[in-house]
Amino acid sequence: MLQYHVAERVRQLRPSPTLAVSDRARALRQQGIDVIDLGGGDPDFPTPTHICQAAADAMFRGETHYVASAGIPELRRAIARKLQAENRIPVTPDEIIVTPGGKAALFVSILALVGPGDDVLMFDPGWVSYEPMVVMAGARCLHVPLLPEENYRITREAIEAVLTPQTRLMIVNSPNNPTGRVLTREEAEAIVTVAQEHDILVISDEIYEKIIYDGREHLSLAAFPGMAERTLTVNGFSKAYAMTGWRLGYVAGPAPLIRQIMKVHSHSATCATSFAQWGGVAALEGPQDVIDAMVAAWDRRRRFVTERLNAIPGFRCPLPEGAFYAFPDVSGTGLSGQEVAQKLIEEAYVGVTPGDAFGASGSGCIRLSFATADELLERALDRIANVFGR
């Protein structure tokens, strides 16, 4: 009998939990069941027309072939202008790689920076794919547990408590998926201090930077003094411009690191889709009020969702500060987040992601996305309330 060899580090991985929720929702729909899936993070708005038109125009003028592996010059120049003007990050077009999605930017960066014997520090709760990427690179994850009762606050003491001499890289995400927390200046300064004193590289995942509420300020770590030479800024077009299916992201950072990351990128993706990159140019250089309209809708929905969740016995949900996720603590129900998620999909036909998918600190929570239509959110919350009591 044929024996298949699979690397042990891959055997240890689970498929993406958020995709597993969507798969279960699709399976139930195929049985004729009306399922509302709040497990993913896909904006419910169409990609703005001027972006689609720019990509279509590019296709019809023949921009359908390979382009420079780092990305078309027009897009890299537009990204550099954006980072300089909005984020105060000193970067040139030659210090940018355009990738097929922000996830690809993270993956190629991690593969280039760490390997066996290296430790990578990340915050818990944190996005579900950080740890699998580190594991596939052969490195080890160090989790900094953040507490819901402290609003997931980051401190220097919490970071240094888990550091090892082998720590090479720290991954930071603000606004945070899944908690919705936005870094304060005090927290950012704690991260900067630790990175500099312990000579650690930083990946700053800023994919939700445009989705911030109540006048909060987005802080780019690469803009802090002494951080540009040790920080990779990862971003993309999926969330702010409703372009998830376009798979368009980028990584920007110091030239010596970008040269190494380029090796991994060129041997894996070759280049991001040519005509999609022209859509990216239009996104950055076109009207930005399309973002304001989406954020205004998500602002309204976050308040509605938080109020409804807090009215359910056993649920406690802080008001999200950024992104489009609610991360309620459901331990008051006497069930784990995993058990609540299972109960909701099977009894309420509402798909949510169990909190432990984002780390042990989220085990008593669930994550649900409010990047979906108002009517669906209202129906979903009615169903949740009916299962757990009003």
N, C-alpha and C positions, 0 to 999 in steps of 0.2 A: 504494500500500500504506500502511495506517495506521502511523504512527510514534508509538510510545509514549514520552513524556517521563518519565524517572525522575531524581530529584535525584541528583547525583553522589555526595554523601556517603552516600546509601543504597546506591548501586551498590557502594560499597567494603565494605559490611558483609557478613558471613557470617551465615547462620541460626545459632541457638543450637547450639553443638557438643554440649551434653548432650542436646538434643532430637534431634539428628541420630543420636546413638548409639541412642536409643530407637527411632527410625524404622527404622534398619537392623535392630535386634533384632526388631521387629514383622514386617518383610519376610521375615526368615528363618523366623520362626514360621509365617507363612502358607505356607511351603514344607514345613511339617511338621518343622522342625528345632527341637530343644530348646535354647533360648537362655536364658542367665541374664544379665539386664541389671543391672549394677552401676554404670551410668553416671549415674543420676539421684540426687536427694536427697530422696526421698519416704519418710517414716517408715512402717514396715511395720505399725504398730499402728493399731487403729481409733480414730476420734475418741471420747473419753470420752462415756459415755451421757448424763451430766447436761448436757453441752454440746448434744448432738443434741436432747435433750428440750426444752431452752430455746428452740432455734430452731423446733422443730415447734410448740410452744405459741404462739410468736409468729405463725407462719403461720396457725394456726387461729383466733387472735383478730383476724386481719385486718391484721397488720403486713406487708403485701405491696406497699406503695406507696412512692412517693418519700419520702425523709426529708431532713432538713437536710443540705446538701452536706457540711458538716464532720463529720457523723456524729450519731447520736442522743445526746442529753445524757447518758443513763445510761452509755453506753460511754465517752464522753470523760471523765466524772467518774471512772470506774473506772480508766482509763488514767492520769489525773493522780495518783490515789492511789497506784497502783502505782509510777510513776516517782519520786514523792516519797519513798515508804517504802523501796523496794528499791534505787533507783539514786541517791538523794539529789540529784535534779534538781529545781530549783525551777520548776515549771510549773503553769499553770492549765488548766482545760478549754478555754478560749478560745484556747489556744496549741497545740491539737492538731487534726489533720485525720485522719479515718479514711478509708482508701483500699482499693480492691479488690486487696489484697495488698501485701507489702512492696516488691515490684518497682515497683508503681505509685507508691508513696510516694517511692522514689528518683527515678523518671523525672520526676514533676512538679516535684520539688525542683530537679533539675539543669536542667530547662527554664526554671524561673523565675530561677535564679541566674546562669547563664552563657550566653554566645552567641559569635558571631564576634569574634575578637581576644582572647578570654580563654583562659587555660591552666588545666587541672585536673590536680592531682597525684594519682596513685594508686600503690599498691604492687604490685610484680610478683614473685611470682604474686598474682593477685587474681581475683575473681569475673568470669565471662565477660561479663556484661552491663554492667559499669561503662563500659567504653570505647565500646561502641555507643551508649549513652545520651548520652555526652558528644559523640560525633560527630554524632548526630542533632540535638543542640542547637546545632551549628555551632562548638563550641569545640575546643581541641586538648588531647591527652592528654600528660602528662609522667609517665614511668614511673620509679619508684625501684626499681632491681634489688636484690632480696634473695637472699642466697646460701644454698643448702641446707647447705653445710659450716659455716655460721654459724647454723644453725637458723632462718634467715630473720629474723634480728634487725634491728630498726629502730633507726637512730641519727640523731641530729641532723645529723651530717656527711653521711650518705647522702641525707637529704632536701634539705639546702641545696645539694648538688652539682647538683641538677637544677632548682632554683627559677629562675623568670624574673620580671622586673618585672610581667608580665601574669598571674601566678598568682593566681587569685581563690578557688580552692576546693581542699580536700584531702578525699579519700574514704578512710575508715579502716574496717576490718572486723575485729572480734574478738568471739568466736573466728573464725579465718580459714577461709574457703572459697577455695582447696582444701587448704591446708597443715595445718589443725588447730591452728595456733599461737594461743596466748592472750597478749595484751599483758601485759608486766610493767609494774610501776609506773615503772621507769626509762624504758622505751620510751614509755609514755603521757606522761611528763613531757617527753620530747624532742619529741613531737608538739605538746604544749601550748605549749612555748617557741617553736617555729618559728611556729606559728599566730599567736601574740600578737605576736611581734617583727616579723613580716612582714605583719601585718594580713590574714590568710587565714581565710575561712570553712571550717567543717569539717562534713562529713556523717559521722556515726558509725553504721555499719550494725551493729546488735546483735541480729540475728535468731537467732543461736545462743547467746545469753547464758546460757540455762539448761542448756546441754549442755557442761559443764566437768568435768574429771576431776582426781583426786588432790588435792582440796582447794584448787585454784587459785581466785583471786578475779577476778570480772569487774569491770572498771573502766569506768565510763561517763565519757566525756570531758567531757560537759556539767556534770559534778559538780565538776570542778576549778575553783579560783578563777579568775574572769575568763573562763570558757569558756561559760557559759550564754548570753551575749549573742551568741556567734558560732558556736554549734553546733546542728545539726539532728540529733536522735536518731531513727533509723528502726528500727522493729521490727514484729513481727507475730505471728500465731498459728500459722503453718504448721508450724514445726518442733517447738516445745516442746509443743504440744497436738495434734499429728498432724492438722492442719486444712489441708493444702495445697490441697485442692479448694474450700475455702470462700472463698478469695481475700479475706483480711482482714488489713490491716496499718495502720500509722499513722506519721505524722511529727509530732514535737513540737519546738518551738523558740521563739525570740523572736517576739513578736507582729508586729513590722514585716516579718519574713521570711514568717511564716505567712500574712499578708494577701496577699502577692504570690503565694505558692504556691497559695492558694485560687483565684485567678483561673484558673490552668492546670487545676487539679483540676475546678472547676465546669464548665469548657468541654469537658472530655474525658470523665470518668467520671460526672459529675453527682453521684453518691453511691455509696458501697459498698452492697451488697445489704442491704436493711432487716432481714430476719429473721436473716441471718448475724450482724449486729451484736449481736443479743440472745444469740446463742451466745457471742460474744466477752465479753459481760458475765458470763455463767455461767463461762467459762473463768477469768477473772481473780478472780472472787469466790467460786468454788467450791473444792473440795478440790484441793490442789496435789500430793498424793502420787502422782497419776497420772504426773507428770513424773519423780518419783524412780524409779518402776518402769521407765520407758523408758530413763532414763539408766543405770540399773544394767545393763540388758540391753546397751546400746551399749558400756558400759565393758568388759563381758566379751568382747564381739565384737571390740573394737579390739585387745585383747591377743591374742586368737586370730589375727586377721588379720595383725597385725604379726609375730607369731612365724612364721606360715606363709610370709609373703612374704620374710622375712629368711633363710629356709632355701632359697630358690630361687637358684641361681647367677646372679649379675649383678644381683640386686635388693637394694636397701638402703632400709629403711623405718623412719623414726623413729616412736616411739610418739606418736599424736596426743594433744594436750593438751585439745582441745575439738572440738565439732561431731561429725559422724559420717562423716568421710572419711579414707582412707589415701592418702598421696601419695608412693609409693615412687619413688626414683631408679632407673631401669632402664638407665642408660647403660652399666653393667657388662656388659650383654648384647652390646654392640657395635652396638646399634640405637638409634634415636631413640625418644622416647615415642610419636610418631605411628606409627612402624613397629611398635612393640610392640602398640599398640592395634589396629592393622589385623590383625596376626597373631593376636591373641587372639579377635577377632570372627569371623575366617574359619576358624581352625583349632581353637580351643577352644570356640567359640560362647559366649564371655563378653564382654559389652559393658562397656568402660571408656572414660573420657574421656582423650584425649591431653593431656599437660601443657602443651603450647604454646597450648592454648585459653585458658589463664589468664595468658599472657604469655611472653616469651622466656626468662625465668629458669626456666620449667617445661618447657623443651623436652626435657630428658632424663628426664622423669617421666611417670607416668600417675596419674589419680585414680580411685579406686573407692570406692563407698559401702558401708558396713557397716550401713546402715539397712535390712536385709533379713533374712529368716529364717535361723536358724542352719544349717539343713539345706542351704539354697541356697548360703550362704557356703562351707560345707565342700565341696560339690560343685564350686563355681566355683574354689576354690583348688586342688583336686585336678586340675582341667583345666589351670589355669595351670601348675602344677608339671609336668604331663605334657608340655606343649609346650616348656617351657624347661629341663627336666631337674631331677631332685630333688637 
